[in-house]
């Protein structure tokens, strides 16, 4: 009975704490929406400097998270996403500086027109309001999401994963130092101070109307839960089942180079290739070298009969493999009968995230770019370019695969809405 009462008290405490966080975020969102570009940039520049100044403390905090993750058996890919070193902290700081250098998306005139009655109408970019970001493993999301939301004039509530709790807490403190340097409210960037999962439930309820949109960034189970339970709009993708299709007119050396980077540069990111498709027209010349490269580089290959014949080290692929986001050094591989078959496979098994064609045939490339219904489609380039920083957005808050409002890397522009400003001279409706 005592335990039950204690649990109820803890739940009530989390609920009240989250309500307080939501109210503070709403109040600060108004101030941020009116903040000058200079103030926001000053905050971001100071935050970047703070990240660099506190690099050693961040690394120490990250070591605590890494030890805890190893004890519970985290995968190699999860540990890679979690790990911070001096280079990665500096990259975070650089990303924040890049966001500061971007044009302010708030106040942009998106359209202007004048009606026959003389009314002058403008469509103007405005902040979304209060954004909730729920994420796992990657502590760098704390800096990326905080900086992007600030630049776009939004207050943000960050709920990092329990595995990155210490790292994210230190990074958040650096962001708050930046806010204070620019005399902006501390509550503009808040981090949920508890690992209790009840806090996520409170965010999904909308914090009594104080949360305008949620961005989940993590594994399939997390994103699925958010999409199923959220009472506010969601920018999300379930997973990145990413394909590289090597066409019948692909240059082999280029295909090897692109596939190596797409799969092995970093296996634990959502833009990493998970399935290799090879046109049967070049199976005799291209399949074996591609598979051999992967295997020699330490990547497990699960393939169809043709892939297994190409190299004895290839294991048999199951139906589930074509639907799997491995996020580690494993890839599925199969032969397809031309471009149409490749696109059919992608439509059947893909997740509408990122897909690539390698070919010297421009007509086929254009068909692929036009007909594959993914947020990002590439021709002769690594799928690991599926990243807001690589798109020139400074960073991203996630990659959305839906079709409403935002799709692809969610950067500054996608974190704004708009309103209409109408100027008249005494007009009334007849």
Number of C-alpha atoms within 10 A of each C-alpha: 6 7 8 9 10 11 12 12 12 14 16 13 12 21 18 15 16 24 20 13 19 27 17 19 27 24 17 23 27 17 16 24 20 13 16 15 17 12 17 24 24 21 27 34 25 23 28 28 21 19 28 18 13 15 22 14 14 23 20 16 20 24 19 15 23 22 13 15 19 13 9 9 10 16 14 15 16 21 20 17 19 23 19 24 15 13 10 14 23 18 16 24 25 18 24 30 21 19 28 24 14 14 13 19 21 25 17 15 13 12 11 13 12 12 8 7 11 13 14 15 16 18 18 19 21 22 29 21 26 27 27 30 26 24 24 21 25 22 28 23 24 29 26 22 26 29 35 27 27 30 32 30 32 31 34 30 28 24 25 29 20 18 25 27 23 21 28 28 19 21 26 21 19 23 30 24 21 26 26 15 16 18 13 22 18 18 21 27 29 24 21 19 16 15 14 13 13 16 21 20 17 19 27 24 15 20 23 12 14 23 26 18 22 25 25 27 27 22 17 15 11 15 21 17 14 26 21 10 11 19 18 19 16 24 27 24 27 24 27 27 25 32 34 31 31 34 29 21 15 20 15 19 11 16 23 20 14 21 27 18 18 25 30 20 13 19 25 21 20 26 27 32 34 28 30 24 25 27 23 19 15 17 20 12 11 23 25 17 18 23 27 19 15 21 18 9 12 12 19 18 25 23 26 17 15 17 26 20 13 19 17 9 15 22 16 15 19 12 8 8 19 24 20 20 24 22 24 21 22 22 28 27 29 23 23 21 14 18 21 14 14 25 23 13 15 25 15 11 19 26 23 24 27 29 31 27 28 27 21 16 12 11 10 19 21 13 13 22 18 11 13 20 19 23 21 24 24 20 20 19 19 25 28 22 17 24 24 19 16 13 13 13 19 23 26 25 28 26 30 26 24 18 11 10 12 20 20 26 23 24 27 27 19 19 26 22 17 17 13 15 11 13 13 11 9 7 10 7 4 3
